Amino acid sequence: MKKAVFIVMFLMPWLATAQQPESILLEYCYQQIETNYPLVDKMEVQRKITKLNQRIARSGLYPEVQLKASASYQSDVTDVPFSTPGTTPPSFSKDHYNLSLEVNQTIFDAGRTRTSEQLERGESAIENAGVKADLWKVRAQMEQVYFSILQLQKNLESTELLLADISEQLEMVRAQVENGVLLPGNALTMEAEQLKIRQQKIRIEHDLQASYEVLSVLIGEPITPKVTLKEPNRDVTAGLYEQEISRPELNVFEERREMLDLQKNLASASKLPVVSAFGTAAYGRPGLDMFNDDLQGYWMVGVRAQWSLKSWTNASKKTEVLAHQQRKIQADEEAFRLSVEGDLSRVHRKITQLEEQIELDEQVLNLREQVVEEKESQLAEGVITTTEYLTELNEASRARLQLELHRVQLHQTVIEYLTKKGISWN
């Protein structure tokens, strides 16, 4: 048995890696956050809390049953100083006993119970809206990591392509050195450049590994660099600037306002009396017959009304306080909207900038590739040195990488715009 457990534990990392997909999309990461991120559990816990609190609040509609027992001894009792002829004046015991069962049923509470139940629902709505707002921030954090990985992938691809070009040309240069066309220093220069590019590749691979680890934590699933991240393959720019801001934080403001409205209703209800019916069945001494000093059973039923002058006078003040709190929430919401609009303006400008840069990047790359083709021919003929060729090859590689990075950044900036606006496109 121990051997079997050891084998399973040994194979688990391999099995987890083997089950990983070859590639994933940004939409998949969104879904994993909504499923696996710890904050999601808070919503389920809050649902259970709200359900229990609502049952507690609703209990105000049900009869309240109380069992009471008491025993006492007092220093003095009523003394009857006279009696009719032929009778003995009644005497009263100083020890008293009472066992009673009381039942109270609310008949009218001006909506207090119903409002209390709604308040519990409102508390849950605020909590859940806050969780969704926090999850939205996690989405934004994940997007940054996702697109940083995409940029590193492009950087790695460019580096590998550059290494392949250098390796190919290095073979040709070595042949020319052997034939006496070029000096040995040309081959050494290319070998040094090759080592330098390999160093860059190692750094990129380690950065990729670190970024994948962060992404794994955010989506709650182990992802290795063997899994390729794909760029969003959907056009999400249609109507990009026409849609209204719909950030989850706005729902928090709205739920808080509704909560204050419910508290206003509760304050208004406190101006009215609470009417209830009651019934008591008891056994003890003394009973309702004060002249009977024996233990006896008795009962009574009735209706009572309770009204508090203090609650009535404070209700208007509470309503005024709640109105001020609503104005504070409104001010917070307006400040939040202004902040979001400022961010959207900045991101919009960045989108326009990247679109213009990409057009120029394509032109620059086309020119650089033409120069490299020319330098390749010159190097093959021994007209130029490897240093001159490497200079142009690196420039072309940088131009290609710049174009790819700007394309990724454009995708990232568009997604950032959607996220800041609160638009979910997955």
Secondary structure, DSSP 8 states (H G I E B T S, - for coil): -HHHHHHHHHHHHHHHHHTS-SEE-HHHHHHHHHHHSTHHHHHHHHHHHHHHHHHHHHGGGS-EEEEEEEEEE-S---------TT-------SEEEEEEEEEEEEEE-TTHHHHHHHHHHHHHHHHHHHHHHHHHHHHHHHHHHHHHHHHHHHHHHHHHHHHHHHHHHHHHHHHHHHTTSS-HHHHHHHHHHHHHHHHHHHHHHHHHHHHHHHHHHHHTS---TTSEE----S---TTTTTS----HHHHHHHHHHHHHHHHHHHHHHTTS-EEEEEEEEEEEES-S-TT--S-EEEEEEEEEEE--HHHHHHHHHHHHHHHHHHHHHHHHHHHHHHHHHHHHHHHHHHHHHHHHHHHHHHHHHHHHHHHHHHHHHHHHTTSS-HHHHHHHHHHHHHHHHHHHHHHHHHHHHHHHHHHHHT----
